[in-house]
Structures are given as C-alpha cells and as structure tokens.
Amino acid sequence: MFLTNVRRIARTGLMSFWRNGFVSLASVLVMIITLSVIGAIVFLNVLLETSLSAIKDKVDVNVYFVTNAAEEDILAVKSSLEQLPEVALVTYTSREQALENFRVRHENDQLTLRALDELGQNPLGAVLNIKAKEPSQYEGIAAFLENDSALSPNGASIVDKVNYFQNRAAIDKLSTIISAADKLGFGIMIALIVISVLITLNTVRLAIYISREEIAVMKLVGASNMYVRGPFLIIGMLYGAIAGMLTLILFLPITYWLGSASESFFIGINIFNYYLSNFGQIFLLIMLSGILIGAISSFLATKKYVNKV
Amino acid sequence: MIYFEKVSKVYNPDSVALEDVTFGIEPGEFVSIVGHSGAGKTTLLKMILAEERPSAGTVYFGSTDIHDLPRGDLHELRRKIGTIFQDFRLLPHMNVFENVAFSMEVAGRDDEEIESDVPHVLELVDLSHKAWNFPHELSGGEKQRVAIARAIVNQPDLLIADEPTGNLDPVSTYDIVQILKRINDLGTTVMLTTHNKGVIDELGKRVVTLEEGKIVRDDKHGQYVI
C-alpha cells in the first residue's frame, strides 16, 4: 500500500508539473540562476585559495647586508640560520655574484649599466635568501634575524634590510581581499536562495490553486495530509533536480571558455580541468542544493495553502 | 452512531447557527434534515466532517468525540463518511470511471480492488454504460449519480447528502432518492438535507426540522412541515 501510494503521489506530481508548463519553466530558470551562483562561488573560492597559496609559496626572506660586511660574518649568520628547524634552505649570494646578476638582469638597459660603470665600485651588498618549510614560519625567522647577535659582531649591524615585512603587508592584504570576496559571495548566495525559494513558493502556490478542486475532492474522500501535499513536494524537488542538471551542463561551456583565461590570470589553475576532476563533489553540491531549495519551498507553500483549501 | 450533545455554534453574537442541539442517529437509519436556508443544516453536516468546531457541546461518531481527533487523523474519520453535494464536485478532466477510482486511490486501495469495485458501484447507480464519458457529457442527474458512486465506493458507514437534488429536475430527483433508499437498504446510514417537500413525503422516513438553529420537530415518519 505504501508503494502504491508513493507511485500515485509521484504520478500526480509529474502530471501537475507537466500541466503547469510555463510556471514550471519560470521556476526552473530562477533556480538555475541560484544554483549557478552557488557553483560560481565554489569556483571563485578555488581560484582565490589556489592563488593565495601559490603566492605564499613564492614568499621568501632576503637579508641584504651592508657593502662592508665581512664574508665570514655573513657565513656565520648563514650557518646559524641553517641550525633553525624552520629553515628549509639558505642561499648565499656574494657581492660579486649580486653584481653579475644585476648586469644580466639589465643587459638591455645601457643607461643603468653605464651609471654602474661610472660608479667605479660595487654598490651591492651580499644577500642571504631564506626559504622556510611553512609560510607561517617566516614570522619566527624574521624575529630571529632581528635579535641575533651574530648580525652585529662589531656593535654596528651588518644588515642593510630584511624584505619580509614588505611582503607580509601584501600577503595580509590578499588574505583580506579573499575573505571579503568570500563574505560578499556568501551574502549574494543567501539573497538569491531566498529569492528563488520565494519564487518557487509562489509557483507551487499557483499549482495548488490550479488543482484546488482536486484537493477539495481529495480531502472530501479522506486523503491524508501527506497524500495531498506529496505531489507538490515532488514538483518542488523536480524543479530543483532539473535546474541542477541544466546548471551542471551549463557549467561545461562556461568553464571551458573561462578555463584558459583563469589559467593565465590566476596562478596555474584551469577551472575547466578543476570542474572535470571534481565533478562528483560539484554534482552532489548542486543537485542537493537544488532539490533542497525546491523541497523547502514546496513544504512552506503547502503548509500554508493545502490546509486552507 | 452519530450523537449531538447540546451543540451550539455561534459565529458572532448576532448570528447563531446552532443552539443547544441534541439528537442521535442510529446505525442504518435514514434521517432527513429540513429547514429554511440559514437554519443550520449545513453547519450540522460540517460538524460531522470536522470542518467546523462547535462553540459548545460535543459531537460523537460512534464513541469518538470528533473534535477531539488530532488534525492528522481526520482523514481516517472522513473515509468512514461519504459525501455528496448539490454541485456534484466531480473532477472535470477525469471520466466517470476515473472519478470513482480516484476516491479509492486516495484511500490507498490497490489496483485490483479498484478494477473490481468501481464497475459494481457504477452498476448500482445505473451508469455502467457511461463509464468512459466525461462529466461535461452527462446530465445533472447522471453527474449526481457519479458523485454518489464516488461517495459509497469506499463503503462508508455514513452517507451525507447535502441538498443532492437541489439542481435536478423531478425525474432525476426521483432517481436519486431511489438510489439513496437502496443504499440505505444495503445498510449504510444516510443523512439528507433538502428543501424538497416531494422528496420528504416520498421517503416517509425520520425527519428532523431545524429553525433558527434549534430543533423544532423530530418525527419518526415525518412530513415536510415548516
């Protein structure tokens, strides 16, 4: 009997969905917009997160020494840095090497090179490049550099500058932007979900209104509340499922089109490939969101109106 | 089987639909309720279907207090009651067979039962030959017979007929009354409201007369007297 009822409820729901074609179409379209926004937010998040971690990965600390710092002092700093557990790699660039690098970098810039020759002596200091194992550990390394006595063997500091603090400002700013984008996206998503619940709610109300005679007769001959409400719940979930399918299909050309752009603009992630390789999770997310939004809308609509008819 | 105990219904102080109504209906009885429009007939029937709550008093179906039932159980009560109306209330996009079958589907009966029961009931109301017609292809009398078939197909304990002949010509009215009598003879309790003197006189069954919400007469073999 239960199965028979389920079959009958499903049939009535499908019939009603089909009979109210235009109204159904409107609901499905609105839901597609909502689900697209949910999907877009997922993609945006991935892009921003990957970019942030790629940038964090490129972060290192350069310690620039003053030009008259003795090489053995610098090497002493290097070896004490290498003792730190956080440090992955320390590279030493001597003054001569730094000058060579500079010349190579500016080989097309005659003006700068001539100015350098004019100077007669090497204006560049030696550099220690430090890479930490984790981006969060730079803080500690920077603190170490500030306090270490090896940096000022003769009372005066041999360090010209440490560039960590400039980078940190940029990283912090990026994190702020990403979290703001997250919040904004979340806000837009909530607003659109509310709107599509309202529109679906109205659609289902309309479907109920169209079937009011049937509902009156149903109640007259003793249909249980669930039997009356069931078909409308089916309609709502059907809206969600169809909208979900269409959204997932729609994402294919869109992500394909945006794929190469995203790859060059953001760092090293192609959203088309991301979409394909995470299809399972995105499928579940979009379909479940759609079905849930549809079911909630129908539930609210029938709660209020089926009892009144 | 139905018992009204000191039932009153007050919509507002100026309009009292029922006032201190007490009467009972035995199983298998055929009771007609007569009275002017606004005398409270329909309110009385709505209380049995739990569509209205009494302002005071209690309505029993068997030993159950109807208005004590939780909302979710009301459909169980309604399955024991068949109802027909002046305006038929058939579903226009379903044919005669489907209209009757719909009532069985809703009650959760399986397909085999539907296949075997619906033709029987259609035979009882003499509509077997119109099973595949749609409501708009039927006369008023035929529509009401479909409504009766739908009301009795689930074998209710009680059949409520709210002015079933109000829209019908004398010949159809006669048919309907005969069918109601036949259903009553088969053991179903019938409650009928009507304005039609001819119907009451033809039936020769119990008549309860309502006037301004009060029972003014209750005759075992009644005549239509207002």
Interface residues (C-beta under 8 A of the other chain):
Chain A: M1 T4 N5 R8 E213 E214 A216 V217 M218 K219 L220 V221 G222 A223 S224 N225 Y227
Chain B: R71 G72 H75 E76 L77 R78 R79 K80 I81 T83 R89 L91 P92 F102 S103 E105 V106 A107 G108 D110 D111 R150 A151 N154
